[in-house]
Amino acid sequence: MEVQLEDPAQEIKRLRRCINDLTSLLALPAIWRGSEPSQIVQTLLDVLFRMLSLDFAYARLSDAFGVMPVEILRVAEDSKINLSAEEVRNMLGDPLAAYAQGSLPQIRNQLAIEGIAIVPAQLGVHGEIGVIVLGSNRTGFPEKTESLLLTVAANEASIGLQEARLLSEQKRISAELNAENQMWPVLTEAEIDRARPYGRVRRVEIGEILYRPGEVGRPCFVLLSVSLEIVQPTINGERLVTILRPGMFTGEAGSIAGQRTVVQARVIQAGEILEVRPEDLRTLVAHDASLSEILLRAFMLRRLMLIDRQLGNVVVVGSQHSADTLRLREFLSRNGHPFSYIDLDMDDAYRNLLDRFGIAVSEIPIVMGNDGTMVLRNPSTSQLADSLGLNDNIDNSSLHDLIIVGAGPAGLAAAVYAASEGIDALVIESHAPGGQAGSSSKIENYLGFPTGVSGQELATSATKQAQKFGAKMALARAIVQLRCQHRPYELVMNDGTVFFARTIVIATGAWYKKPTAVNLDRFVGHGIHYGATFLEAQLCEGEEVIVVGGGNSAGQAAVFLSQHARKVYMLVRAATLSESMSHYLIARISGNPSIELLCNTELADLEGESALEKVSWANKLNGEVRSVNAHHLFIMAGASPNTSWLRGRVALDEKGFILTGRDLPPVVDPDRSPVWPLSRPPFMLESSLPGVFAVGDVRAGSVKRVASAVGEGAISVSMVHRALAELE
Ligand SMILES: Cc1cc2nc3c(=O)[nH]c(=O)nc-3n(C[C@H](O)[C@H](O)[C@H](O)COP(=O)(O)OP(=O)(O)OC[C@H]3O[C@@H](n4cnc5c(N)ncnc54)[C@H](O)[C@@H]3O)c2cc1C
């Protein structure tokens, strides 16, 4: 049968293009091998967009497929359809379900009314992986070749996605296996021999308790020929953590700093043990790099395991809607202290228990020792820190070479470099290590972490690193005054304690400015948040939430929260994000159907009885006011320096940031701050007080980024050395 072709040349050109397209589709697996499912879907839509002039492309992976939820809608910038991404999204409804229920034709008809034709394709033999829907208002869309291309693309993607899921499963299992071996390693004879000089061997008998929870400065025990049972005593009996065999060793993250133990160790098989005291343990890890790596990695993995399994020695009992409960949970999480949490709204038994003990509502939340030995009634953060012994080894009697105020990235970097270079360094932190970065769910632009790192992980590792070198850290303690009439300088803490320091590094960073919305203060802790960590995200599951701000911190929070909340409204005062946010984040936000970006918009009003219930905002250009019922509002709008305690002590700029080095005004106004007393010019990071340095966000002119804060913290130490040398 002969086929009459209208324009053979045209047809051949079309077929050639189709073959080219098929070839590039078949090449995709090589491109996306080893990629995450979301990257595979993104790449696929990018390629289909380039190939077929589409108006939109939509893809969604089914939750049942068992990977991170992926839903992407791309609408062509030059699209000729007059529908916004949100309208297309709403018209598509749930194509996955529609496919399964055979109701796709309704969607097709609805879009046809708008002059848009769609071609869907299932991912997976029975659509078990997901669905792709392409849309265009081009006449004759989809052509046969285009449907063919989509089918091929969908098949290739299905195979790629299956592989990606298997790979991540394999990675997870081997990581778990690996983690288990790294958490409870067995030292070789040679390694034990290298550890022997740092400890003393002694015999222990069955039933002997080597340590209980809450004991300070307990040794690390290397098991030569004994076995130990590690348990968590609770009022309901002991919870087994693990059994340690010969060749293994005790200890976890707190051991390096000599902090209190959180579990109990009992001998279950008699024999010999090597006992290494905390100060000798620090010497060992400072001198023996490979043993240090084995010990520190095991200690940190054990601490993470205790946190994950809620095997801590304290229990927080309180309502998830209470600001104080959130404050205590946040403090324990940010300080990496394992605890379990009882939500009073969900647990009648505990509520009756508290009633029986006559604990008044105002005394809730309470923090109890797991074994019932300690009961704190709505403790302040510093009371809790002291009861857990977090500041046990802080001695304010001695004169310190260096005191670092603030344990954000800048302060922690200064602590690591100072302590590793033999400077006796004390860090004083008003809340928890990590600072602003610690409240970031994922930092993606910090060097060396291509898949990003959570602020918490970064802070915990840096803290352990600083403690490994011997830096001391006082937590939940704020410096409220600097006395600088003479040297050594005196730093006064909020509990009146005075510390003496030869040199000081001020790394107190910044805190978020409050937008001028009505009732803001009324809802702080009752729906208003200044950070978006996993704790806050849990409270927002399936809800509509609002994020205020146009910087990276706001962008990250919106992207992170969109994985938990049903919808995220992002309110930005500026006309666009381009001036204030990194490009990768802008792309994430614009491609995310769960985030509605509202530029030229300001918070207007907040309503609610005891907690936030409704949020209103206004468009600055047309005055239009909108509001939604929402219980959670995230404020990330502009920062102010933490320098109120330094007014009149060091030179500050008009916004209160600390002036240093060449930025110091030549002739200082004596009323505003002291005159520079030395003949040499101030060092680059030196404030108007000799030997007092400022690093990170608190410094005038600093780049408000983690990497630069770390950089400044590190280099300040070389100047501290020179300032100390001047005092000799
Ligand atoms: C949510 C969020 C996300 C971010 N994401 C990124 C990102 O992806 N990439 C990036 O490069 N940057 C990011 N940033 C910015 C980055 O976190 C900051 O630039 C960095 O943390 C500054 O470090 P710092 O040590 O100077 O100050 P801070 O981090 O502000 O730390 C200062 C510390 O000092 C303590 N302190 C303050 N006053 C006192 C006092 N009187 N006594 C004792 N302690 C005190 C505070 O509690 C705090 O822990 C983000 C910021 C936020 C808030």
The ligand as an ORCA input file, in Angstrom:
! r2SCAN-3c Opt
* xyz 0 1
  C      17.640     30.328     59.220
  C      18.999     30.802     58.697
  C      19.536     30.182     57.585
  C      20.799     30.596     57.119
  N      21.312     29.941     56.041
  C      22.551     30.251     55.629
  C      23.150     29.536     54.549
  O      22.560     28.650     53.965
  N      24.410     29.857     54.188
  C      25.118     30.849     54.810
  O      26.285     31.061     54.468
  N      24.580     31.577     55.830
  C      23.305     31.301     56.233
  N      22.754     32.020     57.266
  C      23.534     33.104     57.893
  C      24.522     32.497     58.906
  O      23.854     31.609     59.724
  C      25.187     33.606     59.733
  O      25.865     34.446     58.855
  C      26.170     33.003     60.739
  O      25.485     32.158     61.601
  C      26.868     34.096     61.540
  O      27.666     33.489     62.486
  P      28.130     34.247     63.804
  O      28.903     33.250     64.582
  O      28.780     35.497     63.439
  O      26.806     34.679     64.567
  P      25.555     33.861     65.068
  O      25.311     32.710     64.250
  O      24.469     34.864     65.177
  O      25.962     33.342     66.522
  C      26.116     34.218     67.592
  C      26.014     33.424     68.874
  O      26.284     34.300     69.973
  C      25.362     34.044     71.014
  N      25.261     35.263     71.814
  C      24.702     36.442     71.425
  N      24.816     37.354     72.408
  C      25.473     36.735     73.438
  C      25.902     37.146     74.738
  N      25.681     38.386     75.178
  N      26.526     36.237     75.526
  C      26.752     34.973     75.089
  N      26.366     34.516     73.864
  C      25.756     35.389     73.054
  C      24.074     33.672     70.292
  O      23.226     32.884     71.115
  C      24.618     32.862     69.106
  O      24.704     31.512     69.413
  C      21.499     31.659     57.758
  C      20.936     32.304     58.868
  C      19.695     31.882     59.330
  C      19.093     32.546     60.523
*
